[in-house]
Amino acid sequence: MTDQAKQIAKKSQSSFYYAFSLLAPAKRDAMNTVYAFCRKTDDIIDEGIETDDIRYEKLRKWRIELEKSIKGDSEYFLLNKLASIIKQFNIPLEPFFELIRGMGMDLQRKRYLTFDDLKQYCYRVASTVGLMSIEIFGYKNKSAREYAINLGLAMQLTNILRDVYKDAKAGRIYLPQNDMVKFNYSEYDLLNGNYNQNFVSLMQYEADRAKLLFQQADASLDFDDKPAMFAARAMEHIYKKLLRKLETKKFDVYNKKIKVNKFEKAAISLGVWAKYSLVY
């Protein structure tokens, strides 16, 4: 199971994989398992050609199996392994169920009127992962929870900006509708890849929100907790680099694939690890 969880993380070439590859073995195994759970939950919603009703039923069964795993009797080995990790690191259960609720929102809501509406979604699908992770990393101050929450919001908003066109073609528009009205950029424009100054201004507006959330995350992290949070800090730097790339390319996601490549991710992760290993 350990190898399977590791392979799920490695195959995705996710920032998570590079960020926690330098953790101590027990914590790395725990993070691989948590990530595998998050990936599998997301795949229920995004993979295959099933109807939303079938996906919702699969998600409902997944939630029931998660409940069973707490007693050690799920039919899924991954969930039973996750339950042992939860007990080992004393991770609260609520973030795991909130993540499932967040994934379920993709089946129930295809549009978000305001940023506050979107913020709830971002919390459920991203901040929850941060709240799981910090229990594995370890922390001394409760402010680490605010760090995890704000960092999750910032990272998810960055993801939304990167994937805005792909998501729109799949029927999901995460950009707040009132912001689209504010910048005179319609769903028709988005679906048809209309790249203009209105789009750039809209995307910059949302990018500025993400940057503020990154700043709020940094302000929440106590000095004493920074060494333990090096993996989270590595993810933060990777996503900040992605946001800078989006800005540099003027958010032209219609014509360019904007990403942080695996070598950059590895270099950032190693650099952050070295900083906190040698300085603190």
N, C-alpha and C positions, 0 to 999 in steps of 0.2 A: 504494500500500500504506500509505503514511503516513496518508493521509486515511481509509482504511478502518479502520486501527487506532484512529485518533482517534475516529471515529464509533462504534466498538464501545464505547469508554470513555465517550463522551458520552451515548450512548443508555441506558446502564445507570444513569446518574445516580449512579455510584459515588463513594464518598469519594475513591477513587484519582484520578478525573478532576479533581475540584476541588483536591486536594492537589498534584498535579504540574503543573497548568496554568500555574504561575508559574515553572517550571524553565526554564533556558536551552534554546533550540531543540533542540540535539542530545540533551540528556538527556531532554527532554520526548518527543521522537520515540522514544527508546529505551524509556521507560517505557510509552508507548502500545502499543508492540509487545509488551513483556512482559505488559502487562495483557490485550491481545488474545489472546495465547497462553493465559493463565490462564483467561480467559472461555470460549474455545473448548473447552478441556479440560473445564471444568465443564459446558458445554452437552452434551457427549457423554453425561454421566451423567444430567442433569436434563431435557433437552428430548425431546419426542416421546413416543410410546407403545410403543416397542420393548421387547422382553423384556430382562432383565438379561444374558442370553447374547449377544444382538446388541450391546448396549452394551459389554460386555466385549471383544468382537471389534473394535469400532470403536476402543476405547481401546488395544488391543494394536497395531492398525495405526497409530494416532497416535504411539505410542512408537517404532515402527519408522521412521516417517517423520521423527521428530525425530532419530533416529540418522543417517538418510540426509542430513538437512539440514546436519549438521556437515561433510559433504563437498560441500555445495552442490547436491545432486541430489534433494531432496525434490520430490514432485509438488505440494506446497502452498507457494505463494509466501510466506505468513505465516511458515512454519517456516524457509525459506531466509533471509528477512529477520531472523528471530530469531537465526539462527546468526551472521549478520554482526554483530549487536549483541553477542552473547556474545563474539565475538573482539575487537570494538572496545573493550569495557570489561573484558575478561579475567574474565568471570563463570564461576565453577566450574560444571560441567555437572550435578553431583549434585543440586542443588535442583530442577532441571527434571524429572528422572526421579523424584525423591521426590514431587513434586507429582502426577505421574501415578499413582504407587503410592497416594497418599492418596485420589485420586478413585476409584481401584479399590476402596478399602476400603468405599465406599458401596454397592458391588455385593456385597460379601462379608460385611459386618457391619452389622446393623441395630440392635444393642444394644451397650452398653459396661458391663462389670461395675463397674470402678473408675475413678477419675479418672486414674490412671496410664495405663490403657488408652486413655482419651479423649485424653490428652495427646499420645500418639503420632500420633493422627489429626490433632489440631490443628497439631502441628509440620509434618506432611506437607502439609496444605492451606493453611497460613497462614504459618508461620515461614519456610518455603522461599521464599515471595514476598518476605519481608523480606530474606532472604539474597541473593536476586537483586538487589533494589533498592539495597541499600547499596553494591554495586559500581558502580552507575551514579551514585549520589549522591556517592560518594567519602568516604573516612575515613582517619584517621591512626592510630587505635588499634584493636587487635584486640578490645577490649571492645565495639566497635560490633556485632560478631556476636552477643554476648549480648543487646544491646539489641534487635536484629532478632528474635531467637528469642523472647524474653519478650513483646515487643510483639505478635508474631504470635499467640502463645498467648492473650494477653489479648483481642485483637480477635476471634479466632475464638470464644472462650467467650462474649463479648458477643453475637456473631451468633447463637449457639446459643440464648441466653436470649430474644432477640427473636423467633426463628423456631420456638420449641419446639413450638407448636401446629401450625403449617403442616408442619413436618417429621414430626411424629407422624402426621398424617393421610396423609402420603406413605409411611408405614411405617418411618420412621427415628426412633429415640429416642436422642438423644445424652446426655441427663442420666444420670450414672452410676447404675446400678441399686442399688448399695448405699446411695447417698445417698437415693434414692427410698424405700427401706425404712426408712432412718433417720428420715425425716420422715413416714412412714406415708402416702405418696402413691403410688397404684398406676398402672399403665399404663391401666387402665380409667378412672381419674379423668382422666388426661391426654387420652385419646382422646375422652372425653365432655365435655371443657371444664369440669371440676369446679373452679371457682374458690373456694378456701377458705384458711384460715389455714395449713394444712399446705403448700399450694402456695406461698404467699407466703414462708414460712420456708425452704422448699427453694430457691426462686429466690434469696432473699437470701444464702443460704449459698454458692451458686455465684457470685453477684455479688461477694461478699467475696473469693473466690478470684481473680476477674478483677481486682479493685482491687489485690490484692497483686502480681499479675503486672505490672500497669502500674507499680507502685512499683519492682519489681525491674528493669524495663526502664529507668526513669529513672535508677536507681542505677548502671546499667551504662554509660550514655552519658557519655563524657568531655566536659568543657567545650569542648575544642578541636574536637570533632566536631559540636557542636550547629548551627553555621551551615550546614554541608553537609547536615545531616539535616532541614532545615526542612520538607520535604514529608512525611517520616515523622512529624515532630512534629505537623504539621497533621492527619494521619490519626489520630494518637493522641488529639488534643484532640476530634476529631469523635466518636470512639468513646467517649471518656470522657463526653461530653455525652449520647450515646445511653444509656449505662449509668445516668447520673443520671436521665434521663427514665424509664427502666424502673423505677427505685427510686421516683421521685416518684409514678408511676402505680400503685405497688404491684404491678408485674408483671402487670397485667391484660391480658395479650396475647390473651385469649379474646374480649374485647369492644371492644378499642381497637387501632388501628394506631399503634404507637409508633415514631417515626422522627425523624431529624434531617433537616429539609427542605433543599432545594437552596440556599435563600438563607442558611440558617445555615451550611451547609458552605462556601459561597463566602466568607462573612464570616470564619469561623474561619480558613480557608486564607489569606486576605489579611492577617488580623491577625498570624498566625504569621510569614508571609513578611516583613511590615513590621518586626516585632520583631527578627528575625535580620538583616535587611538594614540597619537603622538603628542597632542597638545594638552588633553585633559588627563 
